[in-house]
Amino acid sequence: MATTFESDTRPMIPDDIARIVISPKSYTNDEVVYGAFKWLRENMPLGVAEVPGYDPLWIVTKHADIREVEKNAKLFHNADHNPVLNDQASDAFTREINNGSLRILSSLTYMDPPEHGSFRSVTSNWFLPGKISKLEDQVRVLARQSVENLLSFDGECDFVKDFALHYPLRVIMTLFGVPPEDEPRMLKLTQEFFGVHDPEEQRPEIAADPVVGAKMWAATLEDFYGYFDKLSAARREQPNDDLLSLIANSRVNGLPIPRAEANGYYVAIATAGHDTTSSSTAGGLHGMLLYPENWDKVKADPAMIPKLVDEAIRWTAPVKHFMRNATEDTELRGQTIRAMDRLMICYPSGCRDEEVFADADRFDITRSPNQHIAFGFGPHMCLGQHLAKLEMRVLYEELLPHLKSVELAGEPRLVETNFVGGYKSLPIRFTKN
């Protein structure tokens, strides 16, 4: 049920600012959405948004507050409501087709303690930094193949469509165990999954529907499940050393992982495992084009590439939000949060918090320390963060020595989403060394 907030006693965010933060379309224009976040951090860092058609919710914009919420998974739950912000009509549709539940995907995102810890432990060792580092040679081979393909273009290409989308997809699918011939299918489903509000990604038969977002998710998940059911069964019959085999044959609390939870794992890895990395990779190049002193610095000193990677992730912040709800009355930044109040955790805002990052809107690879929270914080922190940083570092190491200069050849375009996404197009012209 929607929470009714006492608007006379709680700080109410101006309607125009609230609409910007909540609307998927706002995220196609960095100036608009980051301007709204900046206003909130300066004037109302923790306030209530009441936008028609949505449940009332707290918008959390400060780095410290996001960390505070994220680190306390017992006080602030993911899944008593929907951990992804949808309008009320979409949530109602989800309940209608899902036996009254909003848990349409049984991934880690939709889990709270102790269930979350039990299922996270299935793959947590696989994603440890020491184990990820052993994948570097394999990843580098794929990076070199991708760079060779980019260099085959005659000095002009779309850095996203022709390059950045495909390399992390190839990496995660190779490690995951998805056959190369199925990668285009995985890419298309991922773009539909995260681009449910983007007219260019919507399925034509659903696009005009009032609850297009929820119906797109349902249709996409059905396709994902149909695919992974077959692949999972094959891995149980004949396992190998890929990540899919690990999940298909693992046990939780002494029992095989149920179909829903296995598919939740598969979908999370098959989508977030590459989409966020491709967005950050493109964001890193775009940031250097806007602030070219960074290009000069990293070209002169490739040892700065790890700092480039961290700044690209901070500056792009591909995960725009997750929702939390309070499990009991509590206080945050001097405000009383009631049990079951919903909070929208705005990672891009936290990654531009001026109290933590000097000249926060500027792309600057010399930031040290770079304490961004683009991967989240606390027990729900991104499992794949070390793999993502390895992929990006290796790719830049292989790419930058081959490029003498790069410039924009058109306007960058961003996906219309308030959830997960980034660049859909980054036209460039380049000269080779």
C-alpha positions as CSV (number, residue, x, y, z in Angstrom):
1,M,0.0,0.0,0.0
2,A,1.1,3.5,-0.7
3,T,2.4,5.5,2.3
4,T,0.6,8.7,3.1
5,F,3.2,11.3,4.2
6,E,2.4,14.1,6.6
7,S,3.3,16.9,4.1
8,D,2.9,19.6,6.7
9,T,5.8,18.3,8.8
10,R,8.2,16.9,6.2
11,P,10.3,18.8,3.7
12,M,8.4,18.7,0.4
13,I,10.5,18.8,-2.8
14,P,9.2,21.3,-5.3
15,D,7.2,19.6,-8.0
16,D,9.4,20.5,-10.9
17,I,12.5,19.1,-9.2
18,A,10.7,15.9,-8.0
19,R,9.4,15.2,-11.6
20,I,12.9,15.6,-13.0
21,V,14.5,13.1,-10.6
22,I,11.7,10.5,-11.1
23,S,11.2,10.9,-14.8
24,P,13.1,8.4,-17.1
25,K,13.3,11.1,-19.8
26,S,15.3,13.4,-17.5
27,Y,18.3,11.1,-17.7
28,T,18.8,11.7,-21.4
29,N,20.0,15.2,-20.5
30,D,22.8,15.3,-17.9
31,E,22.5,19.1,-17.5
32,V,18.9,18.8,-16.5
33,V,19.1,15.8,-14.1
34,Y,22.4,16.8,-12.5
35,G,21.1,20.3,-12.1
36,A,18.1,19.0,-10.1
37,F,20.4,16.8,-8.0
38,K,22.6,19.8,-7.3
39,W,19.6,21.9,-6.2
40,L,18.5,19.2,-3.8
41,R,22.0,18.7,-2.3
42,E,22.2,22.4,-1.6
43,N,18.6,23.1,-0.5
44,M,16.8,19.9,0.5
45,P,19.3,16.9,0.6
46,L,16.6,14.6,2.0
47,G,13.1,15.5,1.1
48,V,9.8,14.0,0.1
49,A,8.6,13.8,-3.6
50,E,4.9,13.5,-4.4
51,V,4.5,13.0,-8.1
52,P,1.1,12.0,-9.4
53,G,0.9,8.3,-10.3
54,Y,3.8,7.4,-7.9
55,D,3.9,6.5,-4.3
56,P,5.3,9.3,-2.1
57,L,9.0,8.7,-1.5
58,W,12.1,10.2,0.1
59,I,14.8,11.3,-2.3
60,V,18.3,10.6,-0.9
61,T,21.0,12.7,-2.6
62,K,24.0,13.0,-0.3
63,H,27.0,10.7,-0.3
64,A,26.9,10.2,3.5
65,D,23.2,9.5,3.6
66,I,23.4,7.0,0.8
67,R,26.2,5.1,2.6
68,E,24.2,5.3,5.8
69,V,21.1,3.7,4.2
70,E,23.2,1.2,2.2
71,K,25.2,-0.2,5.1
72,N,22.2,-1.0,7.2
73,A,20.4,-3.7,5.3
74,K,18.3,-4.7,8.3
75,L,16.9,-1.3,8.9
76,F,16.5,-0.4,5.2
77,H,15.1,-3.3,3.2
78,N,15.2,-3.8,-0.6
79,A,12.2,-6.0,-1.1
80,D,9.3,-5.3,1.2
81,H,8.2,-3.2,-1.7
82,N,9.6,-2.9,-5.2
83,P,13.4,-2.2,-5.2
84,V,13.0,-0.5,-8.6
85,L,10.9,2.6,-8.9
86,N,7.8,2.0,-10.9
87,D,4.6,4.0,-11.1
88,Q,1.6,2.7,-9.1
89,A,-0.2,1.3,-12.2
90,S,2.9,-0.7,-13.2
91,D,3.3,-2.1,-9.6
92,A,-0.4,-3.0,-9.7
93,F,0.1,-4.9,-13.0
94,T,3.1,-6.7,-11.5
95,R,1.1,-7.9,-8.5
96,E,-1.7,-9.0,-10.8
97,I,0.5,-11.3,-12.9
98,N,2.7,-12.4,-10.0
99,N,0.3,-13.7,-7.4
100,G,0.1,-10.4,-5.5
101,S,3.9,-10.1,-5.2
102,L,6.2,-7.3,-6.6
103,R,9.1,-9.8,-6.6
104,I,9.1,-10.3,-10.4
105,L,12.7,-11.2,-10.4
106,S,14.3,-13.4,-7.7
107,S,17.8,-11.8,-7.9
108,L,20.0,-10.4,-5.1
109,T,18.4,-7.0,-5.7
110,Y,15.0,-8.4,-4.5
111,M,16.4,-10.1,-1.4
112,D,17.0,-9.0,2.2
113,P,18.9,-10.6,5.1
114,P,19.3,-13.5,5.7
115,E,18.2,-14.7,2.3
116,H,20.5,-12.2,0.5
117,G,23.6,-13.4,2.2
118,S,22.8,-17.1,1.5
119,F,22.4,-16.5,-2.2
120,R,25.2,-14.0,-2.6
121,S,27.6,-16.5,-1.1
122,V,27.1,-18.7,-4.2
123,T,29.2,-16.5,-6.4
124,S,31.0,-14.2,-3.9
125,N,34.2,-16.2,-4.0
126,W,34.2,-16.3,-7.8
127,F,34.2,-12.5,-7.9
128,L,37.0,-12.0,-5.3
129,P,39.8,-9.7,-6.6
130,G,42.4,-12.5,-6.5
131,K,40.4,-14.8,-8.7
132,I,39.3,-12.0,-11.0
133,S,43.0,-11.0,-11.6
134,K,43.6,-14.5,-12.9
135,L,41.2,-13.8,-15.8
136,E,43.4,-10.9,-17.1
137,D,45.1,-12.8,-19.9
138,Q,41.8,-14.1,-21.2
139,V,40.2,-10.7,-21.0
140,R,43.1,-9.1,-22.8
141,V,42.7,-11.4,-25.8
142,L,39.1,-10.2,-26.1
143,A,40.2,-6.6,-25.7
144,R,42.7,-6.9,-28.4
145,Q,40.1,-8.4,-30.8
146,S,37.8,-5.5,-30.0
147,V,40.4,-2.9,-30.5
148,E,41.4,-4.4,-33.9
149,N,37.8,-4.2,-35.0
150,L,37.6,-0.5,-33.9
151,L,40.8,0.3,-35.8
152,S,39.3,-1.3,-38.9
153,F,36.9,1.7,-39.2
154,D,38.1,4.4,-41.5
155,G,38.6,7.1,-38.8
156,E,35.0,7.4,-37.8
157,C,32.6,5.3,-35.9
158,D,30.0,5.2,-33.1
159,F,32.1,4.3,-30.0
160,V,29.1,2.8,-28.3
161,K,27.3,0.9,-31.0
162,D,30.4,-0.2,-32.8
163,F,32.6,-0.9,-29.9
164,A,31.7,-0.3,-26.2
165,L,28.5,-2.4,-26.3
166,H,30.2,-5.5,-27.6
167,Y,33.5,-5.9,-25.7
168,P,32.0,-6.2,-22.1
169,L,29.2,-8.3,-23.6
170,R,31.8,-10.7,-25.1
171,V,33.8,-10.8,-21.8
172,I,30.9,-11.6,-19.5
173,M,29.2,-14.1,-21.9
174,T,32.5,-15.9,-22.4
175,L,33.0,-16.2,-18.6
176,F,29.4,-16.9,-18.1
177,G,29.2,-19.7,-20.6
178,V,26.8,-18.3,-23.2
179,P,27.7,-19.3,-26.8
180,P,29.0,-16.5,-29.0
181,E,26.2,-17.0,-31.5
182,D,23.7,-16.0,-28.8
183,E,25.4,-12.8,-27.8
184,P,23.2,-10.6,-30.1
185,R,20.2,-12.0,-28.4
186,M,21.5,-11.3,-25.0
187,L,22.4,-7.7,-26.0
188,K,18.9,-7.1,-27.4
189,L,17.2,-8.5,-24.3
190,T,19.4,-6.4,-22.1
191,Q,18.6,-3.2,-24.0
192,E,14.9,-4.0,-23.6
193,F,15.3,-4.9,-20.0
194,F,17.0,-1.7,-19.0
195,G,15.4,0.5,-21.6
196,V,11.7,-0.2,-20.8
197,H,10.9,3.6,-21.0
198,D,13.0,4.3,-24.0
199,P,10.8,4.4,-27.2
200,E,13.7,3.1,-29.3
201,E,14.0,0.0,-27.1
202,Q,10.3,-0.8,-26.5
203,R,8.6,-3.7,-28.3
204,P,6.1,-2.3,-30.8
205,E,3.2,-4.4,-29.5
206,I,3.7,-3.0,-26.0
207,A,4.9,0.6,-26.6
208,A,1.5,2.3,-26.5
209,D,0.4,0.4,-23.3
210,P,-0.1,2.6,-20.2
211,V,2.0,0.2,-18.1
212,V,4.6,-0.3,-20.8
213,G,7.5,-0.5,-18.3
214,A,6.1,-3.4,-16.3
215,K,4.9,-5.3,-19.4
216,M,8.3,-4.9,-21.1
217,W,10.0,-6.3,-18.0
218,A,7.6,-9.2,-17.9
219,A,8.0,-10.0,-21.6
220,T,11.8,-9.7,-21.5
221,L,12.1,-11.9,-18.4
222,E,9.9,-14.6,-20.0
223,D,12.3,-14.7,-22.9
224,F,15.4,-14.7,-20.6
225,Y,13.9,-17.6,-18.6
226,G,13.1,-19.6,-21.6
227,Y,16.6,-19.3,-22.8
228,F,18.3,-20.0,-19.5
229,D,16.1,-22.9,-18.5
230,K,17.6,-24.9,-21.4
231,L,21.2,-23.7,-20.8
232,S,20.9,-24.4,-17.0
233,A,19.6,-27.9,-17.6
234,A,22.5,-28.6,-20.0
235,R,25.0,-27.4,-17.4
236,R,23.5,-29.7,-14.8
237,E,23.9,-32.6,-17.1
238,Q,27.4,-31.6,-18.3
239,P,29.0,-28.9,-16.1
240,N,32.2,-27.2,-17.0
241,D,34.2,-24.3,-15.4
242,D,32.0,-21.4,-16.4
243,L,29.9,-19.2,-14.1
244,L,26.6,-20.6,-15.3
245,S,27.7,-24.2,-14.3
246,L,28.6,-22.9,-10.8
247,I,25.2,-21.4,-10.3
248,A,23.3,-24.3,-11.9
249,N,25.0,-26.9,-9.6
250,S,25.2,-24.9,-6.4
251,R,23.1,-25.5,-3.3
252,V,21.7,-23.0,-0.8
253,N,20.8,-24.3,2.7
254,G,21.5,-27.8,1.5
255,L,19.1,-27.7,-1.4
256,P,19.6,-27.0,-5.1
257,I,18.9,-23.4,-6.1
258,P,15.3,-23.1,-7.2
259,R,14.4,-22.2,-10.8
260,A,13.3,-18.6,-9.9
261,E,16.5,-17.8,-8.0
262,A,18.8,-19.4,-10.5
263,N,17.1,-17.4,-13.3
264,G,17.4,-14.3,-11.2
265,Y,21.1,-14.8,-11.0
266,Y,21.4,-15.5,-14.7
267,V,19.5,-12.4,-15.7
268,A,21.4,-10.2,-13.3
269,I,24.8,-11.4,-14.7
270,A,23.6,-11.3,-18.3
271,T,22.4,-7.7,-18.1
272,A,24.2,-5.7,-15.4
273,G,27.3,-7.7,-16.1
274,H,28.0,-5.8,-19.3
275,D,25.6,-2.9,-19.7
276,T,27.0,-0.8,-16.8
277,T,30.6,-1.5,-18.0
278,S,29.9,-0.4,-21.6
279,S,28.3,2.8,-20.3
280,S,31.3,3.6,-18.1
281,T,33.7,2.8,-20.9
282,A,32.0,5.2,-23.2
283,G,31.7,7.8,-20.3
284,G,35.4,7.6,-19.8
285,L,36.1,8.6,-23.4
286,H,33.4,11.3,-23.4
287,G,34.8,12.7,-20.2
288,M,38.3,13.0,-21.8
289,L,36.8,14.6,-24.9
290,L,35.1,17.3,-22.8
291,Y,38.1,17.8,-20.5
292,P,41.0,17.0,-22.9
293,E,43.8,17.6,-20.3
294,N,42.9,14.1,-19.0
295,W,43.6,12.6,-22.4
296,D,47.0,14.3,-22.4
297,K,47.8,13.0,-18.9
298,V,46.8,9.4,-19.5
299,K,48.5,9.3,-22.9
300,A,51.7,10.6,-21.3
301,D,51.4,8.2,-18.4
302,P,49.5,4.9,-19.0
303,A,50.0,4.1,-15.3
304,M,47.0,6.6,-14.7
305,I,44.6,4.2,-16.5
306,P,43.3,2.8,-13.2
307,K,42.4,6.3,-12.1
308,L,40.8,6.9,-15.4
309,V,38.6,3.8,-14.8
310,D,37.5,5.0,-11.4
311,E,36.7,8.5,-12.6
312,A,34.8,7.1,-15.6
313,I,32.6,5.0,-13.3
314,R,32.0,7.9,-10.9
315,W,31.3,10.4,-13.6
316,T,28.9,8.2,-15.5
317,A,27.2,6.4,-12.6
318,P,25.3,3.9,-14.7
319,V,23.0,2.7,-11.9
320,K,20.7,5.7,-11.3
321,H,18.8,4.4,-8.3
322,F,17.6,1.6,-6.1
323,M,14.7,1.8,-3.7
324,R,14.7,1.0,0.0
325,N,12.1,1.0,2.7
326,A,12.5,1.5,6.4
327,T,11.6,-1.5,8.5
328,E,10.9,0.7,11.6
329,D,10.8,4.3,12.6
330,T,14.2,5.9,12.4
331,E,16.0,9.1,11.8
332,L,18.2,10.2,8.8
333,R,19.7,13.7,8.4
334,G,17.5,15.0,11.2
335,Q,14.3,13.8,9.5
336,T,11.9,11.2,10.9
337,I,11.6,8.2,8.6
338,R,8.5,6.1,9.4
339,A,8.3,2.3,9.0
340,M,7.6,1.4,5.4
341,D,8.5,4.9,4.1
342,R,10.2,4.4,0.7
343,L,13.6,6.0,-0.1
344,M,15.0,6.5,-3.6
345,I,18.8,6.2,-3.4
346,C,20.3,8.4,-6.1
347,Y,23.8,7.2,-6.9
348,P,24.6,9.8,-9.6
349,S,23.9,12.5,-7.0
350,G,26.1,10.9,-4.4
351,C,28.9,10.6,-7.0
352,R,28.7,14.4,-7.6
353,D,28.5,15.4,-3.9
354,E,30.7,18.5,-3.5
355,E,31.4,17.6,0.2
356,V,33.3,14.6,-1.1
357,F,34.4,15.5,-4.6
358,A,36.0,18.9,-5.4
359,D,34.7,20.4,-8.6
360,A,32.4,17.4,-8.7
361,D,31.0,17.9,-12.2
362,R,34.4,18.0,-13.8
363,F,36.0,14.8,-15.2
364,D,39.3,14.5,-13.5
365,I,41.4,11.4,-13.5
366,T,43.8,12.8,-10.8
367,R,41.1,12.6,-8.1
368,S,42.6,10.9,-5.0
369,P,41.0,9.4,-3.2
370,N,38.1,8.7,-5.5
371,Q,35.5,7.5,-3.0
372,H,32.6,7.1,-5.5
373,I,29.6,5.0,-4.7
374,A,28.6,4.1,-8.2
375,F,28.9,0.4,-7.2
376,G,26.7,1.0,-4.1
377,F,27.9,0.4,-0.6
378,G,27.6,-2.2,2.2
379,P,26.2,-5.7,1.8
380,H,24.5,-5.0,-1.5
381,M,27.7,-3.5,-3.1
382,C,28.1,-4.7,-6.7
383,L,29.5,-8.3,-6.9
384,G,31.1,-7.7,-10.3
385,Q,32.9,-4.4,-9.5
386,H,36.4,-6.0,-9.7
387,L,35.6,-7.6,-13.0
388,A,34.2,-4.4,-14.4
389,K,37.4,-2.4,-13.4
390,L,39.6,-5.1,-14.9
391,E,37.7,-5.1,-18.2
392,M,37.9,-1.3,-18.5
393,R,41.6,-1.1,-17.5
394,V,42.7,-3.8,-19.9
395,L,40.6,-2.2,-22.7
396,Y,42.1,1.3,-22.3
397,E,45.6,-0.3,-22.0
398,E,45.0,-1.9,-25.4
399,L,43.2,1.0,-27.1
400,L,44.9,4.2,-26.1
401,P,48.4,3.4,-27.6
402,H,46.7,3.0,-31.0
403,L,44.9,6.4,-31.0
404,K,46.7,9.6,-31.7
405,S,43.6,11.9,-31.4
406,V,39.8,11.6,-30.9
407,E,37.0,14.1,-31.3
408,L,33.3,14.1,-31.2
409,A,31.6,13.6,-34.6
410,G,28.1,14.2,-33.4
411,E,25.9,14.6,-30.3
412,P,26.1,11.8,-27.6
413,R,22.8,10.3,-26.8
414,L,21.7,8.7,-23.5
415,V,19.2,6.0,-22.8
416,E,15.8,7.1,-21.4
417,T,15.8,5.4,-18.0
418,N,15.8,6.3,-14.4
419,F,17.2,2.8,-13.4
420,V,20.3,1.5,-15.2
421,G,21.8,2.9,-18.4
422,G,24.0,5.4,-20.0
423,Y,25.2,6.0,-23.5
424,K,23.3,4.7,-26.5
425,S,25.5,6.6,-29.0
426,L,28.9,8.4,-29.0
427,P,29.9,9.3,-32.6
428,I,33.7,9.9,-32.8
429,R,36.4,10.7,-35.4
430,F,39.9,9.4,-34.6
431,T,43.4,9.2,-36.0
432,K,45.6,6.3,-35.5
433,N,49.2,6.3,-34.3
